[in-house]
Amino acid sequence: MEIKKRFGLAVKEKRVALGISQEELAMRIEADQAYVSRVEAGQINVTLETMQQIASALKTDAAELLILRQI
């Protein structure tokens, strides 16, 4: 599985675990819901800055979201 898909899955898992909607996450990172949806689907590469913003919004660190677990 591609890294961006694994990252997207990790973002979605963390977001759902926190009970946050895509819309809420989008507001926290100053993006729109469609962007968050594309990130979670592994359709786009995110910048390191955006990765850090997402991690912060999800109350975690970027390293946790980058752990390349086998799926």
C-alpha positions as CSV (number, residue, x, y, z in Angstrom):
1,M,0.0,0.0,0.0
2,E,1.3,3.5,-0.9
3,I,2.5,5.7,1.9
4,K,-0.1,8.4,1.2
5,K,-2.9,5.8,1.5
6,R,-1.5,4.5,4.8
7,F,-1.2,8.1,6.0
8,G,-4.8,8.8,5.0
9,L,-6.0,5.7,6.7
10,A,-4.2,6.7,9.9
11,V,-5.7,10.2,9.8
12,K,-9.2,8.7,9.3
13,E,-8.7,6.2,12.1
14,K,-7.5,8.9,14.5
15,R,-10.3,11.3,13.5
16,V,-13.0,8.7,14.0
17,A,-11.5,7.6,17.3
18,L,-11.7,11.2,18.5
19,G,-15.3,11.6,17.2
20,I,-14.4,14.4,14.9
21,S,-16.1,14.9,11.5
22,Q,-14.2,15.6,8.3
23,E,-15.8,19.1,8.4
24,E,-14.4,19.7,12.0
25,L,-11.0,18.6,11.0
26,A,-11.1,20.8,7.9
27,M,-12.0,23.8,10.0
28,R,-9.1,23.0,12.4
29,I,-6.6,22.9,9.6
30,E,-8.2,25.8,7.6
31,A,-9.1,23.6,4.7
32,D,-12.3,22.3,3.2
33,Q,-14.0,19.0,3.8
34,A,-13.2,17.8,0.3
35,Y,-9.5,18.2,1.0
36,V,-9.7,16.1,4.1
37,S,-11.7,13.5,2.2
38,R,-8.9,13.4,-0.5
39,V,-6.2,13.1,2.2
40,E,-8.0,10.2,3.9
41,A,-8.5,8.5,0.6
42,G,-4.8,8.7,-0.1
43,Q,-5.5,10.7,-3.3
44,I,-3.0,13.6,-2.6
45,N,0.4,14.1,-1.1
46,V,0.4,16.5,1.8
47,T,3.2,18.9,2.7
48,L,5.2,18.4,5.9
49,E,3.5,21.6,7.2
50,T,0.0,20.3,6.5
51,M,1.0,16.9,8.0
52,Q,2.0,18.7,11.2
53,Q,-1.3,20.8,11.2
54,I,-3.3,17.6,10.8
55,A,-1.4,15.8,13.6
56,S,-1.9,18.8,15.9
57,A,-5.6,19.0,15.1
58,L,-5.8,15.3,16.0
59,K,-3.9,15.8,19.2
60,T,-1.1,13.5,18.1
61,D,2.3,13.9,16.4
62,A,3.1,13.4,12.8
63,A,5.3,10.4,13.5
64,E,2.3,8.5,14.9
65,L,0.5,9.1,11.7
66,L,3.4,8.0,9.6
67,I,4.0,4.6,11.2
68,L,3.9,2.3,8.3
69,R,1.9,-0.6,9.6
70,Q,1.0,-3.5,7.4
71,I,-2.6,-3.6,6.4
